[in-house]
Amino acid sequence: MRILLQRSDGKEAAWISDFAELLPQAEIHPWREGQATPDCDYAVVWQPPAAMLAELGKVKAIFNTGAGVDALLKFGEALPPHVPLVRLDDAGMGVQMAEYVSHAVLRHFRRFDDYEAQARAGIWQPLPAFDKHDFPVGVLGMGVLGKRVLDALAQFEFPLRGWSRSAKQVDGVDCFAGEDALEAFLRGTRVLVCLLPLTPETHNLLDRARLAMLLPGAYVINVARGAHLAEPDLLTLIRSGHIAGATLDVFRNEPLPQQHPFWQEPRITITPHVSATTLRRESVAQIAAKMRRLQAGELVAGIVNRLQGY
């Protein structure tokens, strides 16, 4: 087995070491721009340059080591259409996402932002508590990560809602599916968590009209992609009071430019795209297992439907 490895960050040595440990019979070849690319059975990539894509027409599968595949699908037909593109199923990202979202939900629900502001001002004053029954949490996107987040939030007994493109059933979750059900989902949601894949249909999905459908005093948590959210519209609704605030981990332009108005809005919590990072050893173990299955002529999970975009 011959594996072509590409990392845009140049941190290849540890990945090569892990693959060598789990697939000792394999040859691992790092990709180098401007150098001849050896014929390989599989390609493992992270943010590959366009120049690399034409060289992947003969591999049996391309494995993407990021959480989403939108950065690859944007290349269109330049990405060999006949080669399966395989995404990570979880590889340790689910628990990280559940931690991050649970923290953001609880921080807002328990009013810790308000208490921190009071503490800085030297104020000792208990604040009225929110009623959990009036605090439905809605998750946009019910894939592997979305379901893990819902499982985590269920432990805190929030009313839970979920929306997905196709119908799903999750115990204890009020499930909505399809474009026709999106408005009903939003109108009953107090805390909105975006975990959608980025596709042409979800680009700018959270614009002013849809954000205004949320319950008054809503809170927005975006851990998917910055392009899901119309940033000026969110800012307008926060300043109007309809939305109480937001926790944002992803943005249209990253790093977030210093002149961006989000930096000056105290009701917006900003983190630098850290809600769920790729765990190398877990990712390599999952990819290696899928390579073994493909070598044996078996099916694997996580093959991307390019028409759907995930």
Secondary structure, DSSP 8 states (H G I E B T S, - for coil): -EEEE--TT---HHHHHHHHHH-TT-EEEE--TTS-----SEEEESS--HHHHGGGTT-SEEEE-SS--HHHHTTGGGS-TTS-EE--S-TTHHHHHHHHHHHHHHHHHTTHHHHHHHHHTT---------GGG--EEEE--SHHHHHHHHHHHTTT--EEEEESS----TTEEEEESGGGHHHHHHT-SEEEE-----TTTTT-B-HHHHTTS-TTEEEEE-S-GGGB-HHHHHHHHHHTSEEEEEE---SSSS--TT-GGGG-TTEEE--S-SS---HHHHHHHHHHHHHHHHTT---S-B--TTTT-
